[in-house]
Amino acid sequence: QQAIEEIERIGSQRGEFPFDIDGAVVKVDDLSQREQLGATAKFPKWAVAFKYPPEEKVTTLLDVEVQVGRTGALTPTAVFEPIQLAGTTVSRAVLHNQDFITNLDIRLGSTLLIEKSGEVIPKCVGVVAEKQPPDSQVFQIPMVCPVCRSPAVREDTADIKCVNLNCPAQLERLIGHFVGRGAMDIKGFGVVYVHDLIKEGYLTDVADIFTLYHHREELIEKGIVGKEKNT
């Protein structure tokens, strides 16, 4: 019982320490007893760790940015007043989809409850109901693509998608995925190059990657790729 009380005391003061903690460990203090208890291949039998719930803080929602993924899904991201959470400053968290926003009653100006999922990824877990801004409405994801302005639709899933297959945002993420480490792994073909090549009209689909060499001198001259060598 004393050990449990000490764990709870440490947990209640975790915000006052000059360092971050996510748990507490209880150990047998007698070395001979430790030897008697032994250990498995992975951990000692004379110690046990207790994990505290994720640290949770409140902040104010300033804006919701909607981005387009490579599948066309419109993903909302909360932009809020920066807070210190689990050792880092965070100011953004993904809101997933419209159902997530509606279920949590998220509105512009809402007071959000933010925690780090697994002490790593910022996550909105709720709002402070009594602090909801008056005369406000639940945020609605616009049914139009924020990049190409084409109509967006919601079919049988929770996602709202841009229907334009030639949407620059979809194309940029599709090509970025294609040239990335998880697919073709083309060295030096980063997202900046992808963005500039699409913007300048050199890439309109994935197949255009394999004809870029026809434009090599032109691309170097424009400074889009590489640098012109001195000879």
N, C-alpha and C positions, 0 to 999 in steps of 0.2 A: 504493500500500500504506500509506503514511504517513497519507493522508487517511482511509482505512478505519479504521486504528487509532485516529485521533483521534475519529472518529464513535463507535466502540465505547467509548472512554474517557469521552466526554461522556455516553453512554447509561448507563454503569455508575454515574455520579455524579448522575444526574438527581434522585434523591431527596434530595440534599444541597443543592440550589439553593434560594434564598429565593423562587423563582417556579416555575411549572409549565411544562414543555416537552413536546412530543410528537414532536419530530424535530430534525434538524440539517441545515443547508444548506451546501454546498460551493460557493465562488465563485472564479472566475478573478480574481486579484488585480491584474493589469495592465490599466489602463483602455484602453490602445490595443488590447489583445487582445480586450477586451470589445466594443469597437466593431467590430472585424474579425469576431467571431463573430456579432454581431447578435442579433436577437430575432424571435420569431413574434408574432402578434397577441395571444397569451395569456401568453407567458412568455419570459424571456431564455434564450438558448442558452448563456450563460456561467455558469449556476448550476444546481445540481441538489439536490433535497431528498430526504432519507432519513427515513422514518417509523419510529419505534420501536414495538415491540409494546405493546399496552395495558398500563398499570400494573396489577399484580395484587397483592391483599392477602388475608390470612386473617382470619377472624372466626368467632365461635361462633353457631350457629343457636339462637335463643331460642324461636321459635314459628312456626307456619305459619297464616296467616289465609286463610280461604276466602271469596271474594266471588262474587256472582252478577251476570253481565252481562245486557244487554238481550235476548240470545238464549237466556238460561237457563243458559249454560255456567258451571260452577263453576271459578273461577280461583284457584289457590293462590298466596300471596305469602309469601316468606320474610321474617321479622323477625329481624334479627341485631344483635349489639353494634355500635354506630356506629363507622365507620372513615372516615379521610380518604382520598379517592380522586379523583385528577385535579382537585384544587382545591376539592372540596366534601365535606360530611359526608353519608354515605349509611348507611341502616339497613334498607332494604327492597329486594327484588328479586323480580320475577315468576318463578314456577317453571313456568308454562305449563300442564302437565297431569300426570296420573299417570305416563305413560310417561317423561317428562322426569325426574321425581323418582326413579323406579325405576332408570333407566339410570345416574344419577349416584350412586345409593345414599345418598340424603339422608335423614337421621334427625334427630329432635330431639336437640340437643346436638352435632351434627356440626360439624367445623371446615370451613367453606366457603372456597372460593377465589373471590373476587369481582373482576371487572374491569368497566370501563366500555366497553360496545360503542360504537365510534365516538367514544370519549372523552366520551360523553354519558349513555347509559342503563346503569345498574348491571345486571350479568348474573352469574349463578352459573355457573362453568365447571367445577366439580368439587369434590371433598372430599379432605381429607387422610386417606387410608385408615388409616394407623397411629394416628390419633387418634380413630377412631370410638368412641363411648361403648359400654362393655361391655353385653351382654345387651339391646341395643336393636334395633328393627326399622325397616325402611324405612317412612317416613310414608305413610299411606293416606288419600286424600281420602274423607271420610265419604259414604256413599251416601244422604244426606238433605240437603235444602236447609237451609243455616244460617239462612235468614230465615223461611221459611214452614213449615219442618219437613216438607214433602212429600217423597215418595221421589225420588231422583235415579237416572238410568239412563245407561248407556253403550251406544251403538248401534254404528254403523259408523265412527265417527270416534274421535279420541283424547280428545275432550271428554266429560266427565260433565255431564249437564244436569238441571236441575229440570224436572219434567213439569207443574207447576202453571202454567197460562197466566195465572192471576190473582195470581201471586206478586208482592208489593209491590216487591221489588227489581227484578224484570224490568220491571214497569210504570214504576217511577221512571226507569230508564235508557232505556226505550223513549220515554217522553214527553220526557225530557231531550234525547234525540237528535232527536225530531220538532220541538221548538221551537228547536233550536240553529241555529247559523250554516250548517251543512251541509244543512239541510232548509228548514223554514218561516221560520227566522231572525226569530222573534218577539222584538222588543226588550224588554228588562227582565224576560223570563220565565226567570229563572235557576233553578239546581238547588235552591236553598233554598225558593223558592216551590213548585216541583214536589213536594218532600218534604212540606212542610206541607199542601198541598192534598190529597195522597193520604192523609196521616195523618188529616186531618179529614173524609175521605169525600167531598170535592167532585170528585175525579178517580178514576174507576174504569176508564176507558179513554181513548184519544186523543180520541174524539168529544166527551167532556165539556168539553174546552177551549172549545168554541164555544158552550157554554151558561153559562159562568161569569158572564157579565154579568147573568144573572138574580139572582145572589147578591152583587152588587157591594157594596151597603150592609152586608150581613152580614159580608162578608170584611173590609171596612174597619173595622167595629166590633170585630171580633176581632183586628185588627192583623196579619192574615195578609198582606194586600197594601196598598200605599199608605198614605197618612195622611189622616185626616179634615181637610178644609179648614175654616179659620175664616171664617165669613161675617158 
